[in-house]
Amino acid sequence: MKTAALIATLGVILIGAAIAIVMAWRSAHVDIGLFGWIVIGIGAVLAIVLGGGLMALSFYSSRRGFDDRVDGRDGES
């Protein structure tokens, strides 16, 4: 039940943000054609994928212990 409420809340926030973005573009009197919207969408998706990939590498590095060796030595004191 908590998961469904969280997903619903995040969905409402996402829809609200999308509506606010579209309203901001329209109030600025900037005309964006179909190609412009496609490019903006592709850029947003690539930014999310890049961020997710970097976070995955960060978690992988942390769990494998690569972050523990900050001085370059392999556990030697």
N, C-alpha and C positions, 0 to 999 in steps of 0.2 A: 504494500500500500504506500509506503514511504517513497519507494522508487517511482511509482506511477505519479505521485504528487510532484516529485522532483523533476521528472521528465516533462510533465505538463507545465510547470512553472518556467523551466528553461525554454520550452517551446513558445510560451507567451512572450517571454523576454526577447527571443529571437525574432518573432513576428513584429513586435513593437519596434525593435531596432531597425528592421528592414523598412517598415513604414516611415519611420523618422528619417531614414537616409533618403528615401524617394521624395518625401516632402521637402527636405532641405535642398535637394537638387532642383526640384521644380520651383521653389521660392527664389532660388538664385538666378532664375531665368536662363539656365544653361540647357541647351538642347543636346541630348546625347542620342545618337542613332542606335540602331540594332547592333551594329558592329562594336560600338563603344561599350554597350552593356555586356556583350559577349566577352570582350577583352577584360573588363572589370571583373566579371565572374571568373574567368580563367585565372586572373591574377590573385583573386581571393582564395580560390581552391589551391593554387600552388603555394601560397603563403601558409595556409593551414597544413598542407602536406609537409612542407619544409619544417614548420614548427613542431609538428608531431614527430617527424623523423629525428630532429635534433633532441627532443625530449626522450625518445626511445633510446637513442645513443647514450644520453646522459644516465638513464636508469641502468642500461646494460653495463656501462663503465663502472657505475657505483656498485652494482651487485657482483661484478667479477673481481672487484678489489683493485682495479686500475687506479682509482682515486686515492688509495692508501699510500702509494709510493710517490710522494711528491718530490723527494730528493734524488730520484733516479736509481737508488740502490734497491736490491731485491731482498730486503729484510735483514741485511747485514748491519751490525751496530759497530 
